[in-house]
Amino acid sequence: MTAPAAGEPVVKTISLYQKTPKIYPRAVQGVFARWRWAMVWITQIVFYGTPWLLWNDRQAVLFDLLARRFYLGGLVLYPQDFIYLTGLLILSAYALFLFTAVAGRLWCGYACPQTVYTEIFLWFEHRFEGDRAQRLRLDTGPWTGEKLLRKGGKQLGWVTFSLWTGFTFVGYFTPIRSLGASVLALGLGPWEWFCVLFYALATYGNAGFLREQVCKYMCPYARFQSAMFDKDTLIIRYDAERGDPRGARGKKVDPRSKGLGDCVDCGVCVQVCPTGIDIRDGLQYECIGCAACIDACDGIMDKMGYAPGLVRYDTQNGLQQHLTRAQIWRRTLRPRVLAYTAVLVLIVGTVGTSLWLRSPFRVDVVRDRATLARQIEDGRIENLYRLQIMNATEQTQQYRIDATGLPGLRVTPGEAVAVGPAEARWVTVAVQAGFETASQAGPGSHAIQFEVEATGAKVGRTPAVVREKSTFIVPR
């Protein structure tokens, strides 16, 4: 390539497939780091511990896909209860909107699985390879026995933790005690092996290698978060009025005499950032709100003898109008936040009331297609039906079946039907109508209603009754 002539523009070629440089987050100590690790412990104790809890001699939380039953403590849900999953998703969405409107990406910074597992994987990395400077030297240095041991130890820790995570995840769908016995006996089924390895691979890849790439490019939340921010949303901000102009100085130097602000331009806030951004450049979509930069900056301010809070949680109005913390928090109760809160309370109340008043059993009615209608010996008209009774309680229940809609309908057999705890049973019943009733009704299809009453279960203070519509056919 020849050099460009004088006056000609310099053309540079930039590859669209340029490799993303690896980020080496620096370890940091502080208030928000302790909060993050508290959330790591809480979320992981819940995740890894819940499958081992027992309830009535069974796993307390189990999503039994083969039996199509979902156990949540004392609740037994069926696929027909899918509406509660919808309510849970709506509840989670509005909770996310509320937290974001109040204080930005709290979910991302403290409780998101990507953040939590990245913290855990970084802990393994710090233990085996050292802090940021040591890891940089290790990666750029030649392969030695020490480097092989450190890298191998880290990988072994990552793989072991990922497999444990995959095993726990599958334990929510297969009883974890029997799953553990199958693992020890090398008797896992093919789908169980696949799910354990797939979830382990996802954990290993996302937390070990992709890390910030998931937050920056794969997570849609980063793209629409700004739609939920306003000028009174608490987010992590750099106080440029106090910190600029930036510059290095000694601890005993008065920055004002040098025309400098409080920022010593050390770059520690960038070194601790898990996404590699500079918070001093303002709000960026890559910021996950982990507050590592606040802890790092407060530590530097303490060493320099300056007041903390150069980087802090603040609002746009708070910075511009120099509001006090009390004034900032008073502005939290603004219309958007109140609206989100009202909707959230309404959803919680609706779902909670629905669960409280939920019938302890369900009934599906299916007409017997082999015999739609027939006339029996005494001249009565008989229709056959198959009823599926799904017991959603932990005790055996007795169910009485009746039918209404035409005068004198009789259901046979007339005795109560017993269904075991959390079981579903198909029952064949015959509904008979007298000849006179059938003659008055006329040939054709007539609406009737089955009433199934659980004699030992109640909804509130009233006996549990489920009513299902069907049709009774009178032949010509």
Secondary structure by P-SEA (a helix, b strand, c coil): cccccccbbbbbbbbcccccccccccccccaaaaaaaaaaaaaaaaaaccccccccccccccccccccbbbccccccccccaaaaaaaaaaaaaaaaaaaacccccccccccaaaaaaaaaaaaaaaccccaaaaaaaaaccccaaaaaaaaaaaaaaaaaaaaaaaaaacccccaaaaaaaaaaccccaaaaaaaaaaaaaaaaaaccccccccccccccccccccccccccccccccccccccbbbbcccccccccccccccccccccccccccccccccccccccccaaaaaaaaaaaaaacccccccccccaaaaaacccaaaaaaacccaaaaaaaaaaaaaaaaaaaaaaacccbbbbbbccccccccccccbbbbbbbbbbbbbcccbbbbbbbbbccccccccccccbbbbcccbbbbbbbbbbbcaaaaaaacccbbbbbbbbbccccccccccbbbbbbbcccccc
